[in-house]
Amino acid sequence: MTEDSYEKKVIDAGLFRFPGQNFMKNINKAYTLYYDETNNIRSLSLTGTGLNHEVLDCFVLGGVALGPGANLPDIDDLRAQLRIQPSVKELKLKHLAQGDYITCLSSNKLEQFLTWLLASPAYIHFSNFSILNWSIVDLIDSLLDHDQFETYTSIREDLKNELHAIVRLEPLGYFRLLKTFDYPNVPSARIPEFLKAVRQFLFRDGFTFRNMARMALSDLLQEAAMVTRLVYLCGNEKDELVSGFDTAFIHRLATFVRSVHVFDEEPRVRASLERNQIVWGGQPVSYRFAISHNEPAIQISDILCGLLGKHFSFMEKCSIDHLEEASAKLSEQQRRNADLVAKLIDKADEECPAFIFNQAPHESNAKSLWFLNGIEYPEDYRD
């Protein structure tokens, strides 16, 4: 099928923007945003043994942004500083650091890269998505769609956080339970049984509540015992938890409508985006695809996304106790690299808060802020 043989779906960027977003600092500035991605699992499905992919990794879409007239410093100078062999066509994270997140922070080459990037006119930008969170929070949104639970809507995100915090401890057990109810397409007749089973699983170790939101989650599931409609858990493909991250790409186009977006060439992403036309004020939002070895800014984005993916996945997987233990053992080199990551995020946030989009639960965000910035960790997130 050729591009001309079907009509593109026109999507108004306003559908993805929240009220007042147009007034965010520098959001209408004409940036050029370069992208790469990491942990794009394409889809997540329930299987007979649990899941077809690791669920505690985070999908990160992001890279670097340049303001009008700004350019990256010569990447050849960076390559020379990092002693990258001429035979290496393009820079990737593996050329600077390998291993898990903490091990990567040990790299002197990574410090050189982050220092170079911080001194450059570029800003980092990213969208971070907790794959686990994405897979399970429709339960909360479906329950709060009922008028009888309106009093819970003010703590919607807290309820999602507590659901995530419990499931994170034994995700495969939870998903095996969901599969027995054809989740995410739960038959109406089985919804009361489903909700009862979910509550029993979540609170199988008793009712010691670390905070009020966890108590509210238990109460909500108990009060919902007679519910027979879960609006976001019907009419879906059985077993399909995540069908793709296409909306993450559309969301960035809709956020920076006056910018030019340059994506790493990836046939599936291209095909998805080209089925649609994102418009703002009647004008299409500008984007293009580029081959990474011809586009230094995409190579920089690759390194950055790989590192951020490791960072946010580590926050997702670790308890605060484990994180505190790991932090206490950091070498000076590891601490310097963590501090550089924090400075890059702060630099981006100061330029344009919309550069940073974090679709992760409160607890994961709190762990990240504690690890990078030393911001006090909430005691009611401790088990």
KEKE-3310 file (N, C-alpha, C; in steps of 0.2 Angstrom, whole numbers, plus 5000, padded with zeros to 4 digits):
npx = (5004:5003:5008:4999:4988:4979:4970:4977:4975:4970:4976:4972:4983:4980:4972:4981:4987:4987:4976:4982:4995:5000:5006:5017:5034:5045:5039:5034:5045:5056:5063:5075:5072:5081:5080:5081:5078:5075:5073:5061:5049:5040:5028:5018:5013:5002:5006:5007:5016:5018:5024:5028:5039:5052:5045:5049:5057:5060:5053:5061:5060:5069:5082:5092:5090:5090:5091:5085:5097:5107:5121:5128:5143:5158:5158:5168:5179:5175:5175:5188:5193:5187:5194:5189:5189:5193:5186:5174:5158:5147:5144:5139:5131:5138:5151:5156:5152:5147:5136:5126:5117:5124:5136:5139:5140:5153:5162:5175:5175:5161:5159:5167:5160:5147:5151:5155:5143:5135:5142:5139:5128:5116:5101:5095:5081:5067:5055:5049:5043:5035:5034:5027:5018:5010:5004:4995:4987:4975:4965:4962:4958:4947:4938:4937:4929:4916:4903:4900:4912:4918:4924:4936:4944:4952:4964:4969:4981:4989:4983:4986:5000:5001:4996:5005:5016:5014:5012:5024:5033:5029:5027:5025:5016:5005:5001:4999:4987:4979:4978:4969:4957:4955:4961:4966:4952:4940:4927:4910:4902:4911:4917:4915:4920:4933:4938:4937:4947:4958:4960:4962:4974:4983:4982:4986:4996:4991:4984:4992:4995:5005:5003:4989:4984:4986:4977:4966:4965:4963:4950:4943:4943:4936:4923:4920:4914:4902:4902:4900:4905:4919:4926:4938:4943:4937:4932:4945:4960:4962:4974:4983:4993:5001:5001:5010:5021:5017:5009:5018:5027:5018:5014:5025:5027:5015:5017:5028:5024:5029:5042:5055:5056:5067:5068:5076:5079:5067:5058:5046:5041:5041:5031:5020:5019:5017:5005:4997:4993:4999:4992:4992:4984:4979:4990:5003:5013:5030:5041:5055:5064:5080:5096:5106:5120:5123:5119:5125:5119:5109:5116:5122:5110:5107:5116:5113:5099:5101:5108:5099:5088:5093:5095:5081:5075:5082:5078:5065:5066:5073:5071:5069:5078:5088:5092:5098:5108:5116:5119:5127:5138:5144:5158:5169:5170:5158:5149:5151:5147:5133:5130:5132:5122:5111:5113:5111:5098:5092:5097:5089:5076:5076:5077:5065:5052:5044:5052:5055:5047:5039:5032:5030:5027:5024:5032:5043:5048:5051:5062:5071:5073:5079:5091:5098:5097:5097:5085:5073:5067:5050:5043:5032:5032:5039:5041)
npy = (4994:5011:5027:5036:5029:5029:5038:5050:5050:5064:5072:5082:5091:5097:5088:5081:5089:5098:5109:5126:5122:5129:5140:5137:5139:5143:5134:5136:5139:5138:5124:5112:5095:5080:5062:5046:5030:5018:5002:4998:4988:4984:4977:4970:4956:4944:4928:4910:4907:4919:4933:4940:4948:4957:4966:4977:4986:5002:5012:5023:5038:5050:5063:5075:5093:5108:5125:5139:5142:5136:5125:5108:5105:5100:5083:5075:5080:5076:5062:5060:5064:5054:5043:5035:5022:5024:5015:5014:5017:5025:5033:5025:5020:5009:5010:5019:5014:4999:4987:4986:4999:5005:5000:5006:5020:5020:5023:5033:5038:5040:5051:5060:5062:5066:5078:5086:5087:5094:5106:5110:5119:5112:5104:5091:5080:5071:5057:5047:5031:5020:5003:4993:5001:5007:4995:4991:5002:5004:4998:5006:5018:5014:5010:5022:5029:5027:5036:5033:5032:5045:5052:5047:5052:5062:5057:5049:5047:5043:5031:5023:5023:5015:5003:5000:4999:4987:4977:4977:4970:4957:4954:4944:4934:4942:4945:4932:4929:4939:4934:4923:4929:4934:4946:4961:4961:4959:4948:4954:4947:4942:4951:4956:4944:4945:4957:4954:4944:4951:4960:4951:4945:4957:4960:4949:4946:4952:4966:4978:4994:5005:5018:5031:5030:5017:5010:5016:5011:4997:4999:5004:4993:4984:4991:4991:4979:4975:4980:4979:4984:4989:5001:5003:4991:4982:4976:4975:4967:4951:4947:4956:4968:4980:4987:4995:5009:5020:5031:5039:5045:5053:5061:5069:5076:5083:5091:5099:5109:5119:5116:5107:5090:5076:5060:5044:5033:5021:5008:5004:5013:5024:5020:5020:5034:5040:5036:5045:5063:5075:5090:5108:5122:5121:5118:5106:5098:5098:5085:5073:5059:5051:5044:5037:5036:5047:5058:5066:5071:5062:5051:5056:5056:5043:5038:5045:5041:5027:5028:5034:5026:5015:5021:5025:5012:5006:5013:5009:4995:4994:4993:5006:5004:4996:5005:5015:5008:5005:5018:5022:5016:5021:5025:5039:5043:5037:5045:5057:5056:5053:5065:5073:5069:5073:5087:5089:5086:5096:5108:5106:5107:5120:5127:5123:5116:5106:5098:5088:5073:5063:5048:5039:5030:5039:5034:5029:5040:5048:5040:5042:5056:5057:5049:5056:5070:5071:5074:5073:5057:5051:5046:5038:5030:5020:5002)
npz = (5000:4995:5001:4997:4995:5006:5017:5028:5046:5055:5069:5082:5091:5102:5109:5117:5126:5141:5151:5150:5147:5136:5141:5148:5152:5139:5130:5117:5110:5096:5095:5090:5092:5095:5094:5103:5108:5122:5129:5122:5121:5112:5113:5127:5134:5142:5147:5148:5158:5164:5158:5143:5142:5152:5165:5174:5168:5162:5149:5139:5130:5121:5121:5114:5114:5104:5104:5094:5081:5088:5090:5091:5099:5089:5086:5083:5090:5103:5101:5099:5112:5119:5115:5104:5093:5075:5067:5072:5068:5074:5089:5104:5119:5124:5121:5130:5143:5151:5158:5173:5180:5191:5189:5177:5181:5185:5175:5168:5156:5153:5162:5156:5144:5149:5155:5144:5137:5147:5146:5134:5122:5121:5128:5138:5135:5139:5140:5152:5155:5166:5163:5170:5178:5168:5163:5173:5179:5174:5181:5192:5186:5180:5191:5197:5188:5191:5198:5212:5218:5219:5229:5230:5220:5222:5227:5217:5210:5221:5224:5213:5215:5226:5222:5212:5220:5228:5219:5212:5220:5218:5203:5193:5200:5201:5188:5183:5190:5184:5172:5173:5172:5160:5158:5149:5147:5155:5158:5161:5169:5178:5185:5199:5205:5201:5206:5220:5220:5217:5227:5238:5234:5234:5247:5254:5264:5275:5284:5287:5286:5277:5274:5272:5260:5255:5264:5259:5246:5249:5255:5244:5235:5242:5243:5230:5227:5221:5209:5191:5180:5171:5164:5157:5155:5147:5130:5125:5118:5123:5135:5131:5136:5134:5119:5112:5110:5103:5106:5115:5106:5099:5109:5112:5100:5100:5112:5109:5098:5090:5086:5078:5075:5076:5073:5076:5063:5061:5055:5060:5069:5060:5051:5059:5064:5051:5048:5053:5055:5064:5070:5074:5077:5064:5056:5051:5063:5063:5058:5056:5049:5053:5048:5060:5060:5052:5059:5071:5083:5086:5089:5101:5108:5109:5118:5129:5131:5134:5146:5154:5154:5161:5173:5177:5177:5187:5198:5198:5201:5213:5231:5243:5254:5248:5239:5247:5253:5241:5237:5248:5246:5235:5224:5222:5209:5204:5211:5206:5192:5194:5200:5189:5180:5187:5186:5173:5171:5179:5172:5160:5165:5170:5158:5151:5158:5152:5145:5153:5156:5166:5168:5179:5194:5210:5220:5213:5207:5218:5224:5214:5215:5227:5226:5216:5219:5233:5239:5252:5257:5257:5272:5273:5262:5264:5268)
capx = (5000:5007:5006:4994:4982:4975:4970:4980:4971:4972:4975:4973:4988:4976:4970:4987:4989:4983:4975:4987:5001:5003:5009:5023:5041:5048:5036:5033:5051:5057:5069:5076:5073:5083:5077:5082:5074:5078:5068:5055:5048:5035:5021:5018:5007:5001:5008:5005:5020:5018:5024:5033:5045:5053:5040:5051:5061:5057:5054:5063:5061:5072:5088:5095:5086:5094:5087:5086:5104:5112:5123:5132:5151:5161:5158:5175:5183:5172:5177:5196:5194:5185:5198:5185:5192:5190:5182:5167:5154:5143:5144:5134:5133:5142:5158:5158:5150:5143:5134:5121:5117:5129:5143:5140:5142:5160:5165:5178:5173:5155:5160:5169:5154:5142:5154:5155:5136:5133:5145:5137:5122:5111:5097:5092:5074:5065:5049:5050:5037:5035:5030:5023:5013:5006:5000:4990:4983:4968:4960:4960:4954:4940:4934:4935:4924:4910:4901:4900:4919:4920:4928:4943:4947:4957:4970:4969:4988:4991:4980:4990:5006:5001:4995:5011:5021:5013:5013:5031:5036:5028:5023:5023:5011:4999:4999:4996:4981:4975:4977:4964:4951:4956:4963:4962:4946:4937:4920:4906:4899:4916:4920:4915:4925:4940:4940:4938:4953:4964:4960:4965:4981:4986:4983:4987:5000:4988:4981:4996:4995:5011:5000:4982:4982:4986:4971:4960:4965:4959:4943:4940:4942:4930:4917:4918:4913:4896:4903:4900:4907:4926:4926:4945:4945:4933:4933:4952:4962:4964:4981:4988:4994:5004:5001:5015:5022:5016:5007:5023:5029:5013:5013:5030:5025:5009:5019:5032:5021:5033:5048:5056:5057:5071:5068:5081:5076:5065:5053:5039:5039:5039:5025:5015:5018:5015:4997:4993:4995:4998:4991:4991:4981:4978:4996:5006:5019:5036:5046:5058:5068:5087:5100:5110:5127:5124:5116:5128:5114:5105:5121:5122:5103:5107:5120:5109:5093:5103:5109:5092:5084:5096:5093:5074:5074:5085:5074:5059:5067:5075:5068:5073:5083:5093:5095:5102:5114:5120:5122:5132:5145:5146:5164:5169:5168:5151:5145:5152:5143:5126:5129:5131:5115:5106:5114:5108:5091:5091:5098:5084:5070:5076:5075:5058:5049:5041:5058:5055:5040:5040:5026:5031:5023:5027:5038:5049:5051:5054:5068:5076:5075:5083:5097:5101:5097:5097:5078:5071:5062:5044:5043:5026:5033:5043:5036)
capy = (5000:5017:5032:5040:5025:5029:5045:5050:5052:5070:5072:5089:5091:5099:5082:5078:5095:5099:5116:5130:5120:5134:5145:5134:5142:5141:5128:5138:5141:5134:5120:5105:5090:5074:5057:5039:5026:5012:4997:4998:4981:4984:4975:4966:4951:4939:4921:4904:4907:4926:4939:4939:4953:4960:4972:4982:4990:5008:5014:5030:5041:5056:5064:5082:5098:5113:5131:5142:5145:5133:5119:5104:5105:5095:5077:5072:5082:5072:5055:5060:5064:5048:5038:5030:5020:5027:5010:5014:5022:5029:5032:5022:5019:5003:5013:5023:5011:4993:4984:4988:5006:5007:4999:5012:5026:5019:5025:5039:5040:5043:5057:5065:5063:5070:5085:5089:5088:5099:5112:5112:5123:5107:5102:5085:5080:5064:5054:5040:5027:5014:4998:4990:5006:5007:4989:4990:5007:5005:4996:5012:5023:5011:5011:5029:5031:5027:5041:5032:5033:5051:5054:5044:5055:5067:5053:5044:5045:5039:5024:5020:5022:5010:4997:4998:4997:4981:4973:4977:4965:4950:4955:4938:4931:4946:4944:4925:4930:4943:4930:4919:4933:4937:4953:4966:4961:4955:4948:4958:4943:4939:4957:4955:4939:4948:4962:4951:4940:4956:4962:4945:4945:4962:4961:4942:4946:4956:4973:4983:4999:5010:5025:5031:5029:5010:5009:5018:5006:4991:5001:5005:4987:4981:4994:4989:4972:4973:4983:4975:4988:4992:5004:5002:4984:4978:4978:4975:4961:4947:4946:4962:4974:4986:4986:4999:5015:5025:5038:5042:5049:5058:5066:5074:5080:5088:5095:5105:5110:5124:5113:5101:5083:5072:5053:5039:5029:5015:5007:5003:5020:5029:5018:5022:5041:5042:5035:5051:5069:5079:5097:5113:5128:5119:5117:5100:5098:5096:5080:5069:5053:5052:5038:5039:5038:5053:5063:5066:5073:5056:5047:5058:5054:5036:5037:5048:5037:5021:5029:5036:5019:5011:5025:5024:5005:5004:5016:5005:4988:4993:4996:5012:5001:4993:5011:5018:5004:5006:5025:5023:5012:5024:5028:5046:5043:5036:5050:5063:5054:5054:5072:5076:5067:5078:5094:5090:5087:5103:5112:5106:5109:5127:5130:5121:5111:5101:5094:5082:5070:5057:5044:5034:5031:5043:5031:5028:5047:5050:5037:5046:5063:5056:5047:5061:5077:5071:5076:5068:5052:5051:5040:5034:5026:5014:4997)
capz = (5000:4995:5006:4994:4994:5011:5020:5035:5052:5057:5076:5085:5096:5109:5113:5121:5130:5147:5151:5153:5144:5131:5145:5151:5150:5132:5126:5110:5107:5090:5096:5086:5096:5092:5099:5102:5113:5125:5132:5118:5120:5106:5116:5133:5134:5147:5144:5152:5163:5167:5154:5137:5143:5158:5166:5178:5165:5160:5142:5139:5123:5123:5118:5116:5111:5103:5103:5087:5080:5092:5087:5095:5097:5085:5089:5082:5096:5108:5099:5101:5119:5122:5111:5101:5087:5069:5064:5075:5064:5078:5096:5108:5127:5125:5120:5136:5149:5151:5164:5176:5181:5196:5186:5172:5184:5187:5169:5167:5149:5154:5165:5151:5140:5153:5156:5138:5136:5151:5144:5127:5122:5121:5134:5137:5136:5139:5142:5155:5156:5169:5159:5175:5179:5162:5163:5179:5182:5171:5186:5196:5182:5179:5197:5198:5183:5194:5202:5219:5221:5217:5235:5229:5214:5224:5228:5211:5209:5227:5224:5208:5218:5231:5218:5209:5225:5230:5213:5211:5224:5215:5197:5190:5203:5200:5181:5182:5193:5180:5166:5174:5171:5153:5158:5151:5144:5160:5157:5165:5175:5183:5188:5206:5207:5199:5211:5226:5220:5217:5234:5242:5232:5236:5255:5257:5270:5281:5283:5290:5280:5278:5274:5272:5253:5255:5267:5254:5241:5252:5256:5237:5232:5246:5242:5223:5227:5217:5202:5185:5174:5172:5157:5153:5155:5142:5123:5123:5116:5129:5137:5128:5141:5130:5112:5109:5113:5098:5109:5118:5101:5097:5114:5111:5094:5103:5117:5106:5092:5085:5086:5073:5079:5072:5076:5073:5058:5064:5051:5063:5071:5055:5048:5064:5063:5045:5047:5056:5054:5070:5068:5079:5073:5057:5053:5054:5067:5059:5060:5050:5052:5051:5050:5066:5059:5048:5063:5078:5089:5088:5093:5108:5111:5110:5124:5135:5133:5137:5153:5158:5154:5166:5179:5179:5178:5193:5203:5198:5203:5220:5237:5246:5258:5243:5236:5252:5253:5235:5237:5253:5243:5228:5224:5220:5202:5203:5213:5201:5187:5196:5200:5182:5178:5191:5184:5166:5172:5182:5167:5156:5168:5170:5152:5149:5162:5148:5143:5157:5157:5170:5169:5183:5200:5215:5224:5209:5206:5225:5224:5209:5217:5233:5224:5212:5222:5240:5242:5258:5254:5261:5276:5272:5256:5267:5270)
cpx = (5004:5004:5000:4987:4977:4975:4972:4974:4974:4970:4977:4978:4985:4974:4975:4989:4984:4982:4980:4994:5005:5007:5016:5030:5044:5045:5035:5039:5053:5063:5069:5077:5075:5081:5081:5078:5077:5072:5061:5054:5043:5028:5023:5012:5008:5003:5006:5010:5021:5018:5029:5039:5046:5049:5043:5056:5057:5058:5055:5063:5063:5078:5090:5090:5091:5090:5089:5094:5109:5114:5127:5139:5153:5161:5164:5179:5181:5175:5185:5197:5192:5189:5194:5188:5189:5185:5175:5163:5150:5144:5138:5136:5138:5150:5160:5157:5146:5141:5128:5122:5123:5136:5144:5143:5150:5165:5168:5176:5166:5155:5163:5164:5149:5144:5153:5148:5133:5136:5142:5130:5115:5107:5095:5084:5072:5058:5050:5044:5038:5031:5025:5017:5008:5002:4995:4986:4976:4963:4958:4956:4947:4936:4932:4931:4917:4909:4901:4907:4922:4925:4935:4947:4953:4964:4971:4977:4991:4989:4984:4997:5006:5000:5001:5016:5020:5014:5020:5035:5035:5024:5021:5017:5004:4997:4997:4989:4976:4973:4971:4957:4951:4957:4967:4955:4941:4929:4915:4904:4904:4919:4920:4920:4932:4942:4941:4945:4959:4965:4964:4972:4985:4987:4983:4991:4997:4986:4985:4998:5001:5008:4992:4980:4982:4979:4965:4960:4962:4952:4940:4938:4936:4924:4915:4916:4907:4897:4903:4902:4914:4927:4933:4947:4940:4934:4940:4954:4964:4971:4986:4988:4996:5004:5007:5016:5021:5013:5012:5026:5025:5013:5019:5029:5020:5012:5023:5030:5025:5040:5049:5059:5061:5072:5073:5076:5074:5059:5046:5037:5037:5032:5019:5013:5015:5008:4993:4996:4994:4998:4990:4989:4981:4984:5000:5012:5025:5040:5049:5062:5075:5091:5105:5117:5128:5121:5119:5123:5110:5110:5122:5115:5103:5111:5116:5103:5095:5104:5103:5088:5087:5095:5086:5072:5077:5081:5067:5060:5069:5071:5072:5079:5089:5096:5100:5108:5119:5123:5127:5139:5147:5154:5164:5167:5161:5147:5145:5147:5135:5125:5128:5124:5110:5107:5111:5101:5089:5091:5092:5077:5070:5074:5068:5056:5046:5046:5058:5048:5041:5033:5027:5028:5027:5033:5044:5052:5054:5061:5073:5078:5080:5090:5101:5102:5097:5090:5075:5066:5056:5044:5037:5026:5038:5039:5038)
cpy = (5006:5022:5036:5036:5025:5036:5045:5052:5059:5070:5079:5088:5093:5094:5079:5083:5096:5107:5120:5128:5125:5139:5143:5138:5139:5136:5129:5140:5136:5129:5115:5100:5083:5068:5050:5036:5020:5008:4997:4991:4979:4982:4971:4962:4946:4932:4916:4904:4914:4931:4937:4944:4955:4966:4977:4986:4996:5010:5021:5033:5048:5057:5071:5087:5104:5119:5134:5144:5141:5126:5115:5105:5100:5088:5073:5074:5077:5065:5055:5060:5058:5042:5033:5029:5023:5022:5010:5019:5027:5028:5029:5021:5014:5005:5017:5019:5005:4991:4987:4996:5008:5006:5004:5018:5026:5022:5032:5042:5043:5050:5062:5067:5068:5078:5089:5091:5094:5106:5115:5116:5118:5106:5095:5085:5072:5063:5048:5037:5021:5009:4995:4995:5006:5001:4988:4995:5008:5002:5002:5017:5020:5011:5018:5033:5031:5033:5040:5032:5039:5054:5052:5048:5059:5063:5048:5042:5041:5032:5020:5018:5016:5003:4995:4996:4990:4976:4972:4972:4958:4951:4949:4934:4935:4945:4937:4926:4934:4938:4925:4922:4936:4944:4955:4967:4956:4954:4951:4954:4941:4945:4957:4950:4942:4953:4959:4947:4945:4958:4957:4945:4951:4963:4954:4942:4950:4963:4978:4988:5004:5017:5025:5029:5021:5007:5010:5013:4999:4993:5001:4998:4983:4984:4993:4982:4970:4977:4978:4978:4991:4995:5003:4995:4979:4981:4978:4968:4957:4946:4951:4967:4980:4984:4990:5005:5021:5032:5042:5047:5054:5063:5071:5078:5085:5092:5101:5106:5115:5122:5108:5095:5079:5065:5049:5035:5022:5013:5007:5009:5025:5027:5020:5030:5043:5040:5041:5057:5073:5087:5101:5119:5127:5118:5110:5102:5095:5090:5076:5063:5054:5046:5041:5041:5044:5059:5063:5067:5066:5051:5049:5056:5047:5034:5039:5044:5030:5022:5030:5030:5015:5014:5023:5017:5003:5007:5011:4998:4988:4996:5002:5010:4999:4999:5014:5014:5005:5013:5026:5020:5015:5027:5036:5047:5042:5041:5056:5062:5055:5061:5076:5075:5072:5085:5095:5090:5094:5108:5112:5108:5117:5130:5129:5115:5105:5096:5087:5079:5063:5053:5038:5035:5036:5040:5031:5035:5049:5046:5040:5052:5062:5054:5052:5068:5077:5074:5071:5064:5052:5045:5035:5030:5020:5008:4995)
cpz = (5000:5000:5003:4994:5001:5014:5027:5040:5054:5065:5078:5091:5103:5113:5118:5126:5136:5147:5154:5150:5140:5135:5149:5148:5144:5128:5119:5107:5101:5091:5090:5091:5093:5097:5097:5108:5116:5128:5128:5117:5115:5109:5122:5133:5140:5144:5149:5158:5167:5161:5148:5137:5150:5159:5170:5175:5163:5152:5142:5131:5124:5119:5120:5112:5110:5101:5096:5086:5083:5089:5092:5094:5093:5088:5088:5087:5102:5107:5101:5108:5122:5119:5108:5094:5080:5066:5067:5072:5068:5085:5099:5115:5128:5124:5126:5142:5147:5157:5167:5177:5186:5193:5181:5175:5186:5181:5169:5161:5149:5157:5160:5146:5143:5154:5150:5136:5140:5149:5137:5127:5121:5128:5133:5138:5136:5142:5145:5157:5160:5166:5164:5176:5174:5161:5168:5181:5179:5176:5190:5192:5181:5185:5198:5193:5186:5199:5210:5222:5220:5223:5234:5224:5216:5225:5223:5210:5215:5227:5219:5211:5222:5227:5215:5214:5228:5225:5211:5214:5221:5209:5194:5193:5202:5193:5180:5185:5187:5173:5167:5173:5164:5153:5152:5148:5149:5159:5162:5171:5180:5186:5196:5209:5206:5204:5218:5226:5220:5224:5238:5240:5235:5244:5258:5263:5276:5279:5287:5285:5282:5277:5272:5265:5252:5258:5262:5249:5243:5252:5249:5234:5235:5244:5235:5222:5222:5210:5197:5179:5175:5165:5153:5153:5152:5135:5121:5121:5122:5129:5134:5133:5138:5123:5108:5112:5108:5101:5113:5112:5099:5103:5114:5105:5097:5108:5114:5099:5087:5084:5080:5077:5074:5076:5072:5069:5061:5060:5054:5066:5066:5052:5053:5063:5057:5043:5049:5054:5060:5069:5074:5075:5066:5053:5056:5058:5063:5062:5054:5054:5049:5052:5055:5065:5055:5053:5070:5084:5091:5091:5100:5112:5113:5117:5130:5137:5136:5144:5157:5159:5160:5173:5182:5181:5185:5199:5204:5202:5211:5225:5239:5250:5254:5240:5240:5253:5247:5235:5242:5251:5237:5229:5222:5213:5200:5205:5208:5195:5188:5197:5194:5179:5181:5188:5177:5166:5174:5176:5162:5159:5169:5164:5150:5153:5158:5145:5147:5158:5160:5171:5173:5190:5205:5218:5220:5208:5213:5226:5220:5212:5223:5231:5220:5216:5230:5243:5247:5255:5259:5265:5275:5265:5258:5270:5277)
residu = (MET:THR:GLU:ASP:SER:TYR:GLU:LYS:LYS:VAL:ILE:ASP:ALA:GLY:LEU:PHE:ARG:PHE:PRO:GLY:GLN:ASN:PHE:MET:LYS:ASN:ILE:ASN:LYS:ALA:TYR:THR:LEU:TYR:TYR:ASP:GLU:THR:ASN:ASN:ILE:ARG:SER:LEU:SER:LEU:THR:GLY:THR:GLY:LEU:ASN:HIS:GLU:VAL:LEU:ASP:CYS:PHE:VAL:LEU:GLY:GLY:VAL:ALA:LEU:GLY:PRO:GLY:ALA:ASN:LEU:PRO:ASP:ILE:ASP:ASP:LEU:ARG:ALA:GLN:LEU:ARG:ILE:GLN:PRO:SER:VAL:LYS:GLU:LEU:LYS:LEU:LYS:HIS:LEU:ALA:GLN:GLY:ASP:TYR:ILE:THR:CYS:LEU:SER:SER:ASN:LYS:LEU:GLU:GLN:PHE:LEU:THR:TRP:LEU:LEU:ALA:SER:PRO:ALA:TYR:ILE:HIS:PHE:SER:ASN:PHE:SER:ILE:LEU:ASN:TRP:SER:ILE:VAL:ASP:LEU:ILE:ASP:SER:LEU:LEU:ASP:HIS:ASP:GLN:PHE:GLU:THR:TYR:THR:SER:ILE:ARG:GLU:ASP:LEU:LYS:ASN:GLU:LEU:HIS:ALA:ILE:VAL:ARG:LEU:GLU:PRO:LEU:GLY:TYR:PHE:ARG:LEU:LEU:LYS:THR:PHE:ASP:TYR:PRO:ASN:VAL:PRO:SER:ALA:ARG:ILE:PRO:GLU:PHE:LEU:LYS:ALA:VAL:ARG:GLN:PHE:LEU:PHE:ARG:ASP:GLY:PHE:THR:PHE:ARG:ASN:MET:ALA:ARG:MET:ALA:LEU:SER:ASP:LEU:LEU:GLN:GLU:ALA:ALA:MET:VAL:THR:ARG:LEU:VAL:TYR:LEU:CYS:GLY:ASN:GLU:LYS:ASP:GLU:LEU:VAL:SER:GLY:PHE:ASP:THR:ALA:PHE:ILE:HIS:ARG:LEU:ALA:THR:PHE:VAL:ARG:SER:VAL:HIS:VAL:PHE:ASP:GLU:GLU:PRO:ARG:VAL:ARG:ALA:SER:LEU:GLU:ARG:ASN:GLN:ILE:VAL:TRP:GLY:GLY:GLN:PRO:VAL:SER:TYR:ARG:PHE:ALA:ILE:SER:HIS:ASN:GLU:PRO:ALA:ILE:GLN:ILE:SER:ASP:ILE:LEU:CYS:GLY:LEU:LEU:GLY:LYS:HIS:PHE:SER:PHE:MET:GLU:LYS:CYS:SER:ILE:ASP:HIS:LEU:GLU:GLU:ALA:SER:ALA:LYS:LEU:SER:GLU:GLN:GLN:ARG:ARG:ASN:ALA:ASP:LEU:VAL:ALA:LYS:LEU:ILE:ASP:LYS:ALA:ASP:GLU:GLU:CYS:PRO:ALA:PHE:ILE:PHE:ASN:GLN:ALA:PRO:HIS:GLU:SER:ASN:ALA:LYS:SER:LEU:TRP:PHE:LEU:ASN:GLY:ILE:GLU:TYR:PRO:GLU:ASP:TYR:ARG:ASP)
# end
